[in-house]
Amino acid sequence: MADDDKYDVIPASQRPDGTWRKEVKVKKGYVPPDEVKKFETRGSKWRDEQIPGFVPGMDPEAFAASQQKPKSQHQRRNENRKKRKEEAAKAGSSVDEVAEGVEKVSLKAEAAKTEEAPMDPKEALQKRIRNLKKKLKQIDELKGKVDKGELTPNQEQAEKIASQAAVEQEIKTLEAELAAMA
């Protein structure tokens, strides 16, 4: 009985590193060495409590400003997109306004086209027709996605869909011009 008061039995257990410890008979109050907390000086405890990179005597506001990372190109681009979406939502433009805007844009494109003066007008017309057909194909794909419900169009996409008739009309006029040249 006297032995039971002096000793404890530590049951088999797993060490912090994952290995298993056998059942051990030890004196009361004994703690295995691998479970004893390592000694830390006051200086090391104080250093751990401090903010990394902060120098004593430094202005906390200056430190906070130096810790802010500059925004990456992607972050700036995303912020600009959000701003444009918010502005578009505030504007609440209707389909008629979008259609008028598209007509103005196509008129500006025609004015720019006449100023360029390409070397071979026939090739320039063929190139313009190819580009417009590509644009028409993109509009059809976009319209299909919207009809299926896969996509809710933003302002730019709505403008593009609204410009479908204008693009088709422009293709017809350019093809007529091309036929007249041949």
Steps between C-alpha positions, in 0.01 A plus 500: 500500500781738569619458140162608360520834684849577369452401135265570215459297184512697179288305252628428150456815295608670183777759508465835321731373223264205439699215658350282773612502860482182712311487826741630768502495879626840624515702820205729570533841333745376234459646150676330208779715351345522155184649651680759713447848356823653375638794692445838338677815611307819561671654198391224264142517634498878451641462146226252408234742625633786284371572150750371243677782317405762757796689643471654849466877467346479153179691436216241497321683216815497287543129572140426399548694176820311419328163556231563237587322178455686174204374301578262220393559144221242536364666814493841331331351192236326714430823690453685171258230380299529821484878463381469140233247601379726780486798265311293244254387766448859615451622144233235437513550125214355298524296181409802285787702644732207440385467139556872441847471649580207271388693193725789599789261552448336159483843335830593663650171376388578143650850523829355621491243219471768231795693642740203486519475116620138466721392214252255343134591565376153401722327759403756761130429439557125520690542826226721645233245398699216664533700822130587503404134441723402791330764714158372389599145598605625846169684536308182411699297757441766765130517417477119525657503845261772616199311360607178678540692825871421530588868506352828615636767265676808632473838329769430238349162411151651472640764264663230293176300474307815410748573220421174317262660247745782428782249443285291265402813306862610474602157369229521230610846387867401492422184300301713255796738465733204447269355232491839325883510491529157339 
